[in-house]
Amino acid sequence: MEINSFATPSLIIIFIAVMTIFLSRNWRWGLTSLGIMYLGVFGLIAISWPTNLAVVKLISGWLASSVLAITQIFSTQKSKQVSQPTSEFIFWAFSAILIIIISYSLSSSLLVWLPIFEFQQSLGGILLMGMGLLSLGFSNQGFRVSMSLLIFLAGFEILYAAVEASVLVAGLLAVVNLGIALSGAYLIVSRTEEKQTS
């Protein structure tokens, strides 16, 4: 079975996972979806990269998700559930639909300019970058900011994988992923300690 046959299922996994991350206020659902999202990212990257290089992306994504999960578990923020008003949910869902429409339009244009991309790669990459930027604009907590940056970077990696296959680049992007997760963990812990002292 060819790797390309996993492209459409990978795109569906990415779509469901990123929508769950974006619309859910529960950090457990968000981190579980982030881990599942990296399965889809792996499937799209494996179209252009050898499987052993694509696995590096999968493992680094799971490690970044684990760092954020462990930090959330041991943070006092874990007991606080943020309630989301219905109007806010509708606004966020409408914003996500706009990003999906824009991503579809841009991915079709990208295929004209750069035919080296598969349609699923271009749509998945642009969708993740758009949703990451949108989520980043709506976020004011270290945890949500970290997840938004990881989503954006995953989209960039899908697009970059079609252009360049390099062991050095794969390692560098893995380090960047872990750096974002560790920075997010620091922000979560420092904010928790700040609230405890005040």
C-alpha positions in Angstrom: 0.0 0.0 0.0 1.4 3.4 -1.0 2.0 6.2 1.5 -0.1 8.5 -0.7 -3.2 6.4 0.1 -2.9 7.7 3.7 -3.1 11.4 2.6 -6.8 11.8 2.7 -7.3 10.0 6.1 -4.4 12.1 7.5 -6.1 15.3 6.3 -9.4 14.2 8.0 -7.6 13.4 11.2 -5.9 16.8 11.1 -9.2 18.6 10.5 -11.1 16.9 13.3 -8.2 17.3 15.8 -7.5 21.0 15.1 -11.2 21.8 15.4 -11.4 20.0 18.7 -8.3 21.8 20.0 -9.7 25.2 18.8 -13.2 24.8 20.1 -12.7 22.8 23.3 -11.8 24.6 26.6 -10.8 21.3 28.3 -7.0 20.9 28.3 -7.2 17.1 28.4 -9.3 17.1 25.2 -6.9 19.7 23.7 -3.7 17.7 24.4 -5.2 14.4 23.3 -6.3 16.1 20.0 -2.8 17.6 19.7 -1.3 14.1 19.9 -3.8 12.7 17.4 -3.1 15.7 15.1 0.6 14.7 14.9 -0.5 11.3 13.5 -2.1 13.2 10.6 0.9 15.5 10.2 3.1 12.3 10.1 0.9 10.9 7.3 1.2 14.1 5.2 5.0 14.5 5.8 5.6 10.9 4.9 4.4 11.7 1.4 7.6 13.7 0.8 10.0 12.4 3.4 11.3 8.9 4.1 9.3 7.3 6.8 12.2 7.4 9.3 12.4 11.2 9.0 8.7 11.6 9.3 8.7 9.5 12.5 11.0 12.1 14.0 8.2 14.7 13.5 5.7 12.3 15.1 7.9 11.6 18.2 8.9 15.2 18.7 5.2 16.2 18.5 4.2 13.6 21.1 7.1 14.6 23.4 6.0 18.3 23.2 2.4 17.2 24.0 3.7 15.1 26.9 5.7 18.1 28.3 2.6 20.3 28.3 0.4 17.5 29.7 2.8 16.8 32.6 3.0 20.5 33.4 -0.8 20.8 33.4 -1.2 17.8 35.6 1.1 19.2 38.3 -0.2 22.7 37.9 -2.9 24.1 40.2 -4.7 25.3 37.1 -5.9 21.7 36.4 -8.8 22.1 38.8 -10.1 25.3 37.1 -12.6 24.6 34.3 -13.2 27.7 32.1 -16.8 27.9 31.1 -17.4 29.1 27.5 -20.5 31.2 26.7 -22.6 30.1 23.8 -22.0 33.4 21.9 -18.2 32.9 22.2 -18.4 29.4 20.9 -20.5 30.5 17.9 -18.0 33.3 17.2 -15.0 30.9 17.4 -16.8 28.3 15.2 -17.6 31.0 12.6 -14.0 32.2 12.6 -12.8 28.6 12.1 -15.2 28.2 9.2 -13.7 31.3 7.6 -10.2 29.9 8.0 -11.2 26.6 6.4 -12.7 28.4 3.4 -9.6 30.6 3.1 -7.3 27.6 3.4 -9.1 25.7 0.7 -8.9 28.7 -1.6 -5.2 29.3 -0.9 -4.3 25.6 -1.3 -5.7 25.5 -4.8 -3.7 28.6 -5.7 -0.6 27.1 -4.2 -0.9 24.0 -6.4 -0.8 26.2 -9.4 2.4 28.0 -8.3 4.1 24.9 -6.8 3.0 21.7 -8.4 5.4 19.7 -6.1 2.7 19.7 -3.4 -0.1 17.2 -3.1 -3.5 18.8 -2.6 -3.8 17.2 0.9 -0.4 18.6 1.9 -1.1 22.1 0.8 -4.6 22.1 2.4 -3.4 20.5 5.6 -0.4 22.8 6.0 -2.3 26.0 5.3 -5.2 24.9 7.5 -2.9 24.2 10.4 -1.0 27.5 9.9 -4.3 29.5 9.7 -5.8 27.8 12.7 -2.6 28.2 14.7 -2.5 31.9 14.0 -6.2 32.3 14.8 -5.9 30.5 18.1 -2.8 32.5 18.9 -4.7 35.7 18.4 -7.5 34.5 20.8 -5.1 33.1 23.5 -3.9 34.9 26.6 -2.6 31.9 28.6 0.8 30.2 28.2 -0.8 26.8 27.7 -3.0 28.0 24.8 -0.3 30.1 23.3 2.1 27.0 23.3 -0.5 24.8 21.6 -1.2 27.5 19.0 2.5 27.8 18.2 2.8 24.0 17.9 -0.2 23.9 15.5 1.3 26.7 13.4 4.7 25.0 13.3 3.2 21.7 12.3 1.5 23.3 9.3 4.8 24.9 8.3 6.6 21.6 8.6 4.0 19.9 6.2 4.6 22.6 3.6 8.4 22.6 4.1 8.7 18.8 3.9 7.6 18.9 0.3 10.3 21.4 -0.5 13.3 20.0 1.4 14.1 16.6 2.9 17.0 17.0 5.3 18.1 15.2 8.4 19.4 18.4 9.8 16.2 20.3 9.2 14.2 17.5 10.8 16.4 17.6 13.9 16.2 21.4 14.1 12.4 21.4 13.8 12.2 18.8 16.5 14.3 21.0 18.8 12.1 24.0 18.0 9.0 21.9 18.9 10.5 20.9 22.3 11.7 24.4 22.9 8.1 25.8 22.4 6.8 23.1 24.8 9.4 23.8 27.5 8.8 27.6 27.2 5.0 26.9 27.5 5.7 24.8 30.6 7.7 27.6 32.1 4.9 30.1 31.5 2.3 27.8 33.0 4.4 27.1 36.1 5.4 30.8 36.6 1.8 32.0 36.3 0.7 29.4 38.8 3.4 30.4 41.3 2.5 34.1 40.7 -1.1 33.4 41.6 -0.1 31.4 44.7 2.1 34.2 46.1 -0.4 37.0 45.4 
